[in-house]
Amino acid sequence: MLNALNNKEDSKNYLDAESIESSKENNSNEITEKKEVTEGPKDVEALKEVIRDAEVGDAFFFGKMEQDNNWDNGAEPIEWIVLEKTANEAFVISRKVLEWLTFSQYDDTVKKYNEKGIVIGTTGTSNYFTWDIVRNQQRAWLSNELYVNGFTESEKALILLTSHETPSEGYATFEDEFDDYLYIPSQEEVEEHMLDVQLRTAEMTDYVAAKAKQETGEYIRWSLRSRATSLKSSMLIKEDGELGAMYTNVPTGVRPVMWLDIS
C-alpha cells in the first residue's frame, strides 16, 4: 500500500505488537468527519471561541513551523485536531507528523578482528539509544524548538503545563512523570482518544517527507512515549494506523499533543 510498508528492510525493524481492537459500538470518542479549515484567527480570544464551539474531531490552526520545506516563504500554520474538550480546556493533537527524529549514533571506531583475534581495522556500528534517552531527545525538540519558536507569547499563554505519566503499558513496566507544555502521546491516550484508524494514520509535512526520504502525502509512523519490550524499544503507531513497536535506533515521526486553556 505504502512504500514504507512495502519496504522489507524497513518493516523488519518492527517488533511483534498487539493491534488496538477496533470498536464496533458507537462511542463518543470516535472521530467521524473532520471539518474543513482554511485559516485560524489571529486573536487568541477569537481562537478560544473557535475551540469552544468545536466538537471532538474538528480542526483548527494554532502556531507556525516550517512545513512546506520552502524556507524562503516563512513558517506555515500548524493544524490541530480536538481529541477531548471540557468547558475550560481542550486536549489536541497535530493533524500531521511535524518532525522526523533519528535516535541512533554511528560509531566507526569499533575494532574489527580476524579469526585469530588480531585487530585488522575498524568497522562501523549503529549504537542503540535507550528508551529514556529517546524520550529526552523528543522532549528537548518539543520544548526547545517547537514551543519556543512555534508560538507567539500570547499563544504560549494558552498552552497548559501538563504533568504526564508513562504508566505500566506496552510490554514493560516503567513509570515516569514529566511536566511539559507539548509532549508525545502514550499508548493509553491513543486507546482512549483515537479509536478511529483514520485519526491514527498521519500524513507527513513536505519538510518531514524530505528528511524521511518519502513521498509527500503518504502516511508515516509516529512515536508514542510508552516503552515496549525493553529499554531499546518503544511503542508507536505504524503507517496503517495500527499499534506497533520498534527498536529505538529506527527514525520515527513526532505528532505532539497538548492541553489548551479555552476559558
N, C-alpha and C positions, 0 to 999 in steps of 0.2 A: 504493500500500500504506500508506504513512505520509504524514502531512501534509507533513513536511519533504521527502519525496521527490517529492511531487506539486507542491510549490511551485516554479514555474518561476523566479521571481525568485531564490529561494534556490539552486536547483540550477545556475544559470548561473555561480555562483562557483566550481564545481568545475573543476579542470584535468583534462586527459586523464591517465589513470594506468593502468598495467597492474594487473590484479587478481591477487591471490595465487592460484596454481593450487591447486585442491582436491586433496588427496592421496587416492587411491583405494585405497592399500595400508594395511594395518594398521600403525599407528605408535604407539609408547608415549607420544608427546606428545599424541595426540588425546584429547579430553575426551569421555567417554561420558555418564554420568548423574550429575548433581550431587546429593549427599545433602542432605536437608532438615535445616536447622539452625535452632533457635529461639532459643538464647541461648548466650553464651560464658561460660567460667569466669572468676571474678573474680580468682583467684590466678594469677600468671604461670607458676608451676611447673606448675600444672594445665593451663594453656593450652599450654605446651610439650609436654606429654604428648599433648594432643589433636592437635597438628600432627604429632608424631612418628608417631602412629597413622594419620594421614590419608594418602590416596592422591592422586595428581595429579587435580585436578578437584573434590576435596572442598572444602567451605567452612567458615569459622569466623568468629566475631565478635572484633574487636580494635579498641580505641579507640572514640571517640564524636565525632560532629559533628552539626550541625543538618541534618536530612534531611526531616522531615515538614512543614516550613515553619510549624510552630507553635512560636514561640519561648517560649511560656509553659510548655511541658511539658518543657523541657530538651533536651539533645542525645540522639541515638539511636545505638545501637551500629553500627559500620561492619562490613559483611560483606566478607570477602576470599576469594579462590579460590587454591588451591595450583597453581602452574604447574610448579614443579620442586622437588625435595627431595633433600637428601643426609642423611647421618647427623647432621650438626650444624647445617645451615642450610636455610631454605626461601625460595623466591622466590615472591611472591604479588602479586596484582592485585586492586583493588577490584571487586566484582561490579557495582556501579552507577557511573554518572558522578556524581561528588561535587560538582563546581563547574562553573560556566559563565563563562568569561572572555572579555572583549572586548578586541581589540588594535588598535583604530583611534582616531584622535584627530580630532575635528571642528574645523576651522578656519574661522571666519566672517569672517576679515579679508582673504581673498584678493580683490584688486581685480578689478572687472568692467569691461570696456572695450566701447565701441560700435565700429562698423565703421570709424570714423575714428581709432581709437586713443585716444579720450578716456575718462577714468575716469568711469563713470556710477553707481558704487556698489560694493558688495562682494557677494560670493557665498560660500556655504559649500562646503567640500570635505572629503572624508574622507581624511586622510593615512594612508598605509600605514606601519605599524611594520615594520621589517626583522626578518628571521627571528631574529637574535641577540637583539634586544630582546624579542621574544615569549618566547624561551627564558628570559631573565632574569626576566620577569614571572611565568611559570609556576613557576620555581624559588622566587621570592620567596613566592608563595602557599603552596607546599608546605612551605617551611622556616619561614616566619614565622607562618603561620596554622594549617595542618593539624598539622604536627609539634609546634608549641609548645602549641596549645590542644586538640588531639585525643587526646592520650595522657597518662597519668599518668607520674610519674618512673620507676616500676618498669616500666611498659610501654615507655618510651623506651629502657630498658637492653637490650631485646630487639632493637631496630631497629639494624641494622648500617650504619655509614657506608660507602657504596659508591662506588668510583671507576667512573664510567660514561662511555663514549666515544660519540661520534656519528661512525662511520666513513664511508667513501665509499659511501653508499647513497642510495636515492631517485633523483633525476635530476641531482644535482650533487655535486661533490667538495668536502667540507668536513669538517675534523676538529676536534674539541674534546674536552676532558675535564674533568669536574667531580667533586667529592666531595659526595654528598648522602645524606640518610637516606631520603627519598622522592623519586622522580623520575618523569619521563614516559618510557614505554617507546619503544623505537626500532622502525623497520620491521624490522630484523634480528631483534629479540627476538620480535616478533609472528609472523614467519615461522617461527621456531624453536619457540615455545612455544604458539602459538594457531592451529593448523591448522584447528580446528573453527570454522565460521562462527557457530555458536550461542554459542561463547565470546566471539567478537569483537563480536557485537552486544551492546549495553549499554542497559539501561533507565536512566532518569534518576530521581533522587530528586524528591520533591514540591518541595523547595526549588529544585532546578535547573529543574524544569518551570515554576515561577513566573517565574524570571529569564529563561528562554528563550522564554517565552510559548508553551509546548507543552502537550499533554495528558499527564497523568500516566500512566505505563505504556507510553508509546511508546519506541521506540528512538531514539537520538540520536547524532550524530557526536562523536568524541573525538580528541584530539590525539596525534600521535607527535612525537618530538623530532627526527626526520630532516628535513633540508631538501629541498625539491623542486627546481623548475626554476630558481629564482632566490632572491635574498635576501628577496623579497617573497612567497614561497610556501613551504608546508610540507606534509609528508605527514600523513595522518590516516586513521582508519577511519570509513567512511561509515555511514549508518543501516542499511544492509543487510549490514553486516559486511565489505564489500569494501574493499580498499586504494584510497585516493584521494589527491587533493591539493587544496589550497585556498589562495587568497590570504590573507595574514596579517591583513587587516583584517576577516575573517569570524570571528565568535564561534565558539568550539569548547568542547567539554566536556573535563574533566580526569578521567582514570582512572589514578591513580598505581600504581606498583609499588614494592616494597621487598624487601630480604633480611632475614630474621629469624634470630636466634641461637636454636636449639632444643636446644642441647647440655645 
